[in-house]
Amino acid sequence: MSWSARQYVAFEDERTRPVRDLLSAVPDRAPAIAVDIGCGPGNSTEVLAAQFPNAAISGFDSSPDMIDAARKRMPHVQFDVADIATWEPARPVDLILSNAVLQWVPDHATLLPRLVSKLAPGGNLAVQVPDNLNEPARRLMREIAADGPWATKLANVERMSRESASWHYDLLKPLCSRVDIWRTTYHHPLAGGAAAIAEWFKGSSLRPFLARLDESEQKRFLDRYIAEVAKAYPALSDGGVLLPFPRLFFVATK
């Protein structure tokens, strides 16, 4: 399942806004070492560098296409292809940033304490993950996947587990001096109606479904998806559509 940097940045302004909100809540205003894990095409790293200009900043992602885009965007920053689950920094880190990536990594009960262990004393783990599994746009993906000729191919595609704010707090608080956690729903106006919503999710949550289908099946799946999304998200007066997008944030200080 390959990532496309071009598809992801089609809605870059909307995807980047949450990382600005996340980093504004980091209490340490002068981290010496900061790492953007799952940095994508570098849009979040760019915000990180602007917020903390004196920090030594690096980033990594599992996708070579994303890393290629990040290197072109910020040639002065060290970017590498690496896996979050096995990442080992050379020294303790003052700030670990993870923007809209940990939802793709399993076993958070093990992963999050492991990331905290990579922090220097007083360091911060700043995380944002989509919290939209129950939104119509996500629910329709699962329903269409289960109700079509592709049902066998798409069985168990989506990892459904999303833990609550209280679950995260209870996990992290014994390991940290402070845990700040909140949930925000953004309402993104998108020109182009239901087709624009499909384009948005083609850069993220639709990818696992489409990756298992051939070209003809992909077209039929997307046609059905767009038709159902149009019913769930009525057009606005200007012809666009409003996409509500809930996200969970936390900043855990070691």
C-alpha positions as a Markdown table, in Angstrom:
| # | Residue | x | y | z |
|---|---|---|---|---|
| 1 | Met | 0.0 | 0.0 | 0.0 |
| 2 | Ser | 2.0 | 3.0 | -1.3 |
| 3 | Trp | 1.5 | 6.6 | -0.3 |
| 4 | Ser | 1.2 | 9.4 | -2.8 |
| 5 | Ala | 2.6 | 12.8 | -1.6 |
| 6 | Arg | 0.8 | 14.5 | -4.5 |
| 7 | Gln | -2.6 | 13.2 | -3.5 |
| 8 | Tyr | -2.0 | 14.0 | 0.2 |
| 9 | Val | -1.1 | 17.6 | -0.3 |
| 10 | Ala | -4.2 | 18.3 | -2.5 |
| 11 | Phe | -5.7 | 19.5 | 0.8 |
| 12 | Glu | -2.5 | 20.7 | 2.4 |
| 13 | Asp | -3.9 | 23.8 | 4.1 |
| 14 | Glu | -6.7 | 21.8 | 5.8 |
| 15 | Arg | -4.3 | 18.9 | 6.8 |
| 16 | Thr | -1.7 | 21.3 | 8.2 |
| 17 | Arg | -4.0 | 23.4 | 10.4 |
| 18 | Pro | -4.2 | 20.8 | 13.2 |
| 19 | Val | -0.4 | 20.6 | 13.6 |
| 20 | Arg | -0.3 | 24.3 | 14.2 |
| 21 | Asp | -2.9 | 23.9 | 16.9 |
| 22 | Leu | -1.0 | 20.9 | 18.4 |
| 23 | Leu | 2.4 | 22.6 | 18.5 |
| 24 | Ser | 0.9 | 25.8 | 20.1 |
| 25 | Ala | 0.1 | 23.7 | 23.1 |
| 26 | Val | 3.7 | 22.3 | 23.6 |
| 27 | Pro | 4.9 | 23.9 | 27.0 |
| 28 | Asp | 8.6 | 23.7 | 26.2 |
| 29 | Arg | 9.3 | 26.7 | 24.0 |
| 30 | Ala | 13.0 | 25.8 | 23.3 |
| 31 | Pro | 13.5 | 22.1 | 22.5 |
| 32 | Ala | 17.1 | 21.4 | 21.4 |
| 33 | Ile | 16.2 | 18.2 | 19.5 |
| 34 | Ala | 12.8 | 17.7 | 17.7 |
| 35 | Val | 11.8 | 14.8 | 15.5 |
| 36 | Asp | 8.7 | 14.6 | 13.2 |
| 37 | Ile | 7.8 | 10.9 | 13.1 |
| 38 | Gly | 5.7 | 10.0 | 10.1 |
| 39 | Cys | 6.5 | 13.4 | 8.6 |
| 40 | Gly | 4.7 | 12.8 | 5.3 |
| 41 | Pro | 5.7 | 15.3 | 2.6 |
| 42 | Gly | 7.2 | 17.7 | 5.2 |
| 43 | Asn | 4.2 | 20.0 | 5.7 |
| 44 | Ser | 4.2 | 19.3 | 9.5 |
| 45 | Thr | 8.0 | 19.5 | 9.7 |
| 46 | Glu | 7.8 | 22.9 | 8.1 |
| 47 | Val | 5.5 | 24.1 | 10.9 |
| 48 | Leu | 7.7 | 22.5 | 13.5 |
| 49 | Ala | 10.8 | 24.4 | 12.1 |
| 50 | Ala | 8.9 | 27.6 | 12.1 |
| 51 | Gln | 7.7 | 27.1 | 15.7 |
| 52 | Phe | 11.1 | 26.2 | 17.0 |
| 53 | Pro | 13.7 | 27.8 | 14.7 |
| 54 | Asn | 16.6 | 27.0 | 17.1 |
| 55 | Ala | 15.9 | 23.3 | 17.4 |
| 56 | Ala | 17.9 | 20.6 | 15.6 |
| 57 | Ile | 15.0 | 19.1 | 13.5 |
| 58 | Ser | 14.7 | 15.8 | 11.6 |
| 59 | Gly | 11.9 | 13.7 | 10.2 |
| 60 | Phe | 11.2 | 10.3 | 8.9 |
| 61 | Asp | 8.4 | 8.3 | 7.2 |
| 62 | Ser | 7.9 | 4.8 | 6.0 |
| 63 | Ser | 7.0 | 6.0 | 2.5 |
| 64 | Pro | 9.9 | 6.8 | 0.1 |
| 65 | Asp | 7.6 | 9.0 | -2.0 |
| 66 | Met | 6.7 | 11.1 | 1.0 |
| 67 | Ile | 10.4 | 11.4 | 2.0 |
| 68 | Asp | 11.3 | 12.4 | -1.5 |
| 69 | Ala | 8.7 | 15.2 | -1.4 |
| 70 | Ala | 9.9 | 16.3 | 2.1 |
| 71 | Arg | 13.5 | 16.5 | 1.0 |
| 72 | Lys | 12.6 | 18.7 | -2.0 |
| 73 | Arg | 10.5 | 20.9 | 0.3 |
| 74 | Met | 13.1 | 21.3 | 3.0 |
| 75 | Pro | 16.5 | 20.3 | 1.6 |
| 76 | His | 18.4 | 21.6 | 4.7 |
| 77 | Val | 16.5 | 19.1 | 7.0 |
| 78 | Gln | 17.6 | 15.5 | 7.6 |
| 79 | Phe | 14.8 | 13.2 | 6.3 |
| 80 | Asp | 15.0 | 9.3 | 6.3 |
| 81 | Val | 12.9 | 6.4 | 5.4 |
| 82 | Ala | 12.2 | 4.5 | 8.7 |
| 83 | Asp | 9.5 | 2.7 | 10.7 |
| 84 | Ile | 7.9 | 4.3 | 13.8 |
| 85 | Ala | 7.5 | 0.8 | 15.4 |
| 86 | Thr | 11.3 | 0.2 | 15.3 |
| 87 | Trp | 12.7 | 3.7 | 15.5 |
| 88 | Glu | 15.7 | 4.2 | 17.8 |
| 89 | Pro | 17.0 | 7.8 | 18.2 |
| 90 | Ala | 20.7 | 8.2 | 18.8 |
| 91 | Arg | 20.0 | 10.3 | 21.9 |
| 92 | Pro | 17.0 | 11.3 | 24.0 |
| 93 | Val | 14.7 | 13.7 | 22.2 |
| 94 | Asp | 13.1 | 16.9 | 23.6 |
| 95 | Leu | 10.1 | 16.9 | 21.3 |
| 96 | Ile | 8.5 | 14.1 | 19.3 |
| 97 | Leu | 5.8 | 15.3 | 16.9 |
| 98 | Ser | 3.3 | 12.8 | 15.4 |
| 99 | Asn | 0.7 | 14.5 | 13.2 |
| 100 | Ala | -2.0 | 12.2 | 11.7 |
| 101 | Val | 0.1 | 9.1 | 11.5 |
| 102 | Leu | -0.3 | 6.9 | 14.6 |
| 103 | Gln | -3.7 | 5.7 | 13.5 |
| 104 | Trp | -1.8 | 3.5 | 11.0 |
| 105 | Val | 0.4 | 2.0 | 13.7 |
| 106 | Pro | -1.0 | -0.9 | 15.8 |
| 107 | Asp | -0.7 | -1.6 | 19.5 |
| 108 | His | -0.7 | 1.8 | 21.1 |
| 109 | Ala | -0.6 | 0.3 | 24.6 |
| 110 | Thr | 3.0 | -0.6 | 23.8 |
| 111 | Leu | 3.8 | 2.1 | 21.2 |
| 112 | Leu | 3.0 | 5.2 | 23.3 |
| 113 | Pro | 5.1 | 4.2 | 26.4 |
| 114 | Arg | 7.9 | 3.3 | 24.0 |
| 115 | Leu | 7.8 | 6.8 | 22.5 |
| 116 | Val | 7.7 | 8.4 | 25.9 |
| 117 | Ser | 10.9 | 6.4 | 26.8 |
| 118 | Lys | 12.7 | 8.1 | 23.9 |
| 119 | Leu | 12.1 | 11.5 | 25.5 |
| 120 | Ala | 14.6 | 13.5 | 27.5 |
| 121 | Pro | 13.5 | 14.5 | 31.0 |
| 122 | Gly | 10.9 | 17.3 | 30.5 |
| 123 | Gly | 10.5 | 16.3 | 26.9 |
| 124 | Asn | 7.2 | 16.3 | 25.1 |
| 125 | Leu | 5.3 | 13.8 | 22.9 |
| 126 | Ala | 2.8 | 15.8 | 20.8 |
| 127 | Val | 0.3 | 13.7 | 18.9 |
| 128 | Gln | -2.7 | 14.3 | 16.7 |
| 129 | Val | -4.8 | 11.5 | 15.3 |
| 130 | Pro | -8.1 | 11.6 | 13.3 |
| 131 | Asp | -11.0 | 10.6 | 15.5 |
| 132 | Asn | -13.6 | 10.2 | 12.7 |
| 133 | Leu | -14.4 | 6.5 | 12.5 |
| 134 | Asn | -18.0 | 7.1 | 13.2 |
| 135 | Glu | -18.4 | 10.0 | 10.7 |
| 136 | Pro | -20.6 | 9.2 | 7.6 |
| 137 | Ala | -17.6 | 9.5 | 5.3 |
| 138 | Arg | -15.8 | 6.7 | 7.1 |
| 139 | Arg | -18.9 | 4.6 | 7.9 |
| 140 | Leu | -19.8 | 4.6 | 4.2 |
| 141 | Met | -16.5 | 3.1 | 3.2 |
| 142 | Arg | -17.1 | 0.1 | 5.4 |
| 143 | Glu | -20.7 | -0.3 | 4.3 |
| 144 | Ile | -19.8 | -0.2 | 0.6 |
| 145 | Ala | -16.9 | -2.5 | 1.1 |
| 146 | Ala | -19.1 | -5.1 | 2.8 |
| 147 | Asp | -22.0 | -4.8 | 0.2 |
| 148 | Gly | -20.5 | -5.5 | -3.2 |
| 149 | Pro | -18.7 | -8.0 | -5.4 |
| 150 | Trp | -15.5 | -7.0 | -3.6 |
| 151 | Ala | -16.6 | -8.0 | -0.1 |
| 152 | Thr | -14.2 | -10.9 | 0.2 |
| 153 | Lys | -11.3 | -8.8 | -1.0 |
| 154 | Leu | -12.1 | -6.0 | 1.4 |
| 155 | Ala | -12.9 | -8.0 | 4.5 |
| 156 | Asn | -11.1 | -6.6 | 7.6 |
| 157 | Val | -9.4 | -3.9 | 5.6 |
| 158 | Glu | -9.8 | -1.2 | 8.2 |
| 159 | Arg | -8.3 | -1.3 | 11.7 |
| 160 | Met | -11.3 | -0.2 | 13.7 |
| 161 | Ser | -9.9 | 0.4 | 17.2 |
| 162 | Arg | -9.7 | 4.0 | 18.4 |
| 163 | Glu | -9.2 | 4.6 | 22.0 |
| 164 | Ser | -10.8 | 7.3 | 24.1 |
| 165 | Ala | -9.3 | 10.4 | 25.6 |
| 166 | Ser | -9.6 | 8.8 | 29.1 |
| 167 | Trp | -7.8 | 5.6 | 27.8 |
| 168 | His | -4.9 | 7.7 | 26.6 |
| 169 | Tyr | -4.8 | 9.7 | 29.8 |
| 170 | Asp | -4.7 | 6.6 | 32.0 |
| 171 | Leu | -2.0 | 5.1 | 29.9 |
| 172 | Leu | 0.3 | 8.1 | 29.8 |
| 173 | Lys | -0.2 | 9.8 | 33.2 |
| 174 | Pro | 1.8 | 7.3 | 35.2 |
| 175 | Leu | 4.7 | 7.8 | 32.8 |
| 176 | Cys | 4.5 | 11.6 | 32.5 |
| 177 | Ser | 4.4 | 14.7 | 34.7 |
| 178 | Arg | 1.6 | 16.2 | 32.6 |
| 179 | Val | -0.9 | 15.1 | 30.0 |
| 180 | Asp | -2.9 | 17.7 | 28.1 |
| 181 | Ile | -5.6 | 16.1 | 26.0 |
| 182 | Trp | -8.4 | 17.5 | 23.9 |
| 183 | Arg | -10.7 | 16.9 | 20.9 |
| 184 | Thr | -11.5 | 19.3 | 18.1 |
| 185 | Thr | -13.9 | 19.0 | 15.2 |
| 186 | Tyr | -12.9 | 21.1 | 12.2 |
| 187 | His | -15.5 | 21.9 | 9.6 |
| 188 | His | -13.7 | 22.1 | 6.2 |
| 189 | Pro | -15.5 | 23.8 | 3.3 |
| 190 | Leu | -14.6 | 21.9 | 0.2 |
| 191 | Ala | -15.4 | 23.1 | -3.3 |
| 192 | Gly | -16.7 | 20.3 | -5.6 |
| 193 | Gly | -19.2 | 18.6 | -3.4 |
| 194 | Ala | -19.1 | 14.9 | -2.7 |
| 195 | Ala | -16.4 | 14.3 | -5.3 |
| 196 | Ala | -14.1 | 16.6 | -3.2 |
| 197 | Ile | -14.7 | 14.5 | -0.1 |
| 198 | Ala | -13.7 | 11.4 | -2.1 |
| 199 | Glu | -10.6 | 13.2 | -3.3 |
| 200 | Trp | -9.7 | 14.1 | 0.3 |
| 201 | Phe | -10.0 | 10.5 | 1.5 |
| 202 | Lys | -8.2 | 9.1 | -1.5 |
| 203 | Gly | -5.1 | 10.6 | 0.1 |
| 204 | Ser | -5.8 | 8.7 | 3.4 |
| 205 | Ser | -8.6 | 6.4 | 4.5 |
| 206 | Leu | -9.8 | 5.2 | 1.1 |
| 207 | Arg | -6.3 | 4.0 | 0.2 |
| 208 | Pro | -6.4 | 0.6 | 2.0 |
| 209 | Phe | -9.7 | -0.2 | 0.2 |
| 210 | Leu | -8.7 | 0.9 | -3.2 |
| 211 | Ala | -5.3 | -0.8 | -2.9 |
| 212 | Arg | -7.0 | -4.2 | -3.0 |
| 213 | Leu | -9.2 | -3.5 | -6.0 |
| 214 | Asp | -8.3 | -3.6 | -9.7 |
| 215 | Glu | -8.9 | -0.5 | -11.9 |
| 216 | Ser | -12.5 | -1.4 | -12.8 |
| 217 | Glu | -13.4 | -2.2 | -9.3 |
| 218 | Gln | -11.9 | 1.0 | -8.0 |
| 219 | Lys | -14.1 | 3.0 | -10.4 |
| 220 | Arg | -17.2 | 1.2 | -9.3 |
| 221 | Phe | -16.4 | 1.5 | -5.7 |
| 222 | Leu | -15.7 | 5.3 | -6.0 |
| 223 | Asp | -18.9 | 5.9 | -8.0 |
| 224 | Arg | -20.9 | 4.2 | -5.3 |
| 225 | Tyr | -19.0 | 6.0 | -2.5 |
| 226 | Ile | -19.5 | 9.5 | -4.1 |
| 227 | Ala | -23.2 | 8.8 | -4.6 |
| 228 | Glu | -23.7 | 7.9 | -1.0 |
| 229 | Val | -21.5 | 10.7 | 0.3 |
| 230 | Ala | -23.7 | 13.2 | -1.7 |
| 231 | Lys | -26.7 | 12.0 | 0.3 |
| 232 | Ala | -24.9 | 12.3 | 3.7 |
| 233 | Tyr | -23.3 | 15.7 | 3.0 |
| 234 | Pro | -25.8 | 18.1 | 1.4 |
| 235 | Ala | -24.4 | 20.8 | -0.9 |
| 236 | Leu | -24.0 | 24.3 | 0.5 |
| 237 | Ser | -25.5 | 27.4 | -1.1 |
| 238 | Asp | -22.2 | 28.0 | -3.0 |
| 239 | Gly | -22.2 | 24.4 | -4.4 |
| 240 | Gly | -19.5 | 23.2 | -2.1 |
| 241 | Val | -19.8 | 20.9 | 0.9 |
| 242 | Leu | -18.9 | 21.1 | 4.6 |
| 243 | Leu | -16.7 | 18.2 | 5.9 |
| 244 | Pro | -16.8 | 17.8 | 9.7 |
| 245 | Phe | -13.5 | 16.2 | 10.8 |
| 246 | Pro | -13.0 | 15.3 | 14.5 |
| 247 | Arg | -9.4 | 14.9 | 15.7 |
| 248 | Leu | -7.9 | 13.9 | 19.1 |
| 249 | Phe | -4.8 | 15.7 | 20.4 |
| 250 | Phe | -2.5 | 15.2 | 23.3 |
| 251 | Val | 0.8 | 16.6 | 24.6 |
| 252 | Ala | 2.4 | 14.3 | 27.2 |
| 253 | Thr | 5.3 | 15.8 | 29.1 |
| 254 | Lys | 7.9 | 13.4 | 30.6 |
